[in-house]
Each structure stands twice: as C-alpha cells, then as structure tokens.
Amino acid sequence: MFDLGIAAQSICLTAYSLGLGTVIVGLFDHNKAKEILGVPDDYELVSLIPLGYPAKDPEAPKRREIGEFTHSEKF
C-alpha cells in the first residue's frame, strides 16, 4: 500500500503539471467498480483517480505553523 500511495501521488502531481485535476478515492463500492471497469478477479482494486480539467483553480489552504504539530524530545 505504501508503494501505491507513492505511485498515486506521482500520477496526481504529473497530472497537475499538465493542468489537470485529480483526487485519490478509496471509499467506493469496490466490487461494483471492478465489474464496471472489467477488472479481473485476481486483481484487487484499492483506489481510483478521477482525472479532468478543473472548473477553477482553488487557492492552497493556509499552512499551519510547524510548532503546531511538531514536538521536541517528548510528546
């Protein structure tokens, strides 16, 4: 699953560099999606990445200060 996450991130970043929008989806009816997409039974479908041209380019959310989520020497 770790490698899948890295691959999905790379796909999304590459799509973004080409002006496309994506989202990684993991909550869906896996069996129905396999049926619709014709995925063989010996494969496991764990995520989908819808891809398209976004209607708008939203601004990135404000970043949190690093001190809000880091700890030094103890929690």
C-alpha positions, 0 to 999 in steps of 0.5 A, a space after each residue: 500500500 505504501 508503494 501505491 500511495 507513492 505511485 498515486 501521488 506521482 500520477 496526481 502531481 504529473 497530472 497537475 503539471 499538465 493542468 489537470 485535476 485529480 483526487 485519490 478515492 478509496 471509499 467506493 463500492 469496490 466490487 461494483 467498480 471492478 465489474 464496471 471497469 472489467 477488472 479481473 478477479 485476481 486483481 484487487 482494486 484499492 483506489 481510483 483517480 478521477 482525472 479532468 480539467 478543473 472548473 477553477 483553480 482553488 487557492 492552497 489552504 493556509 499552512 499551519 505553523 510547524 510548532 503546531 504539530 511538531 514536538 521536541 524530545 517528548 510528546 
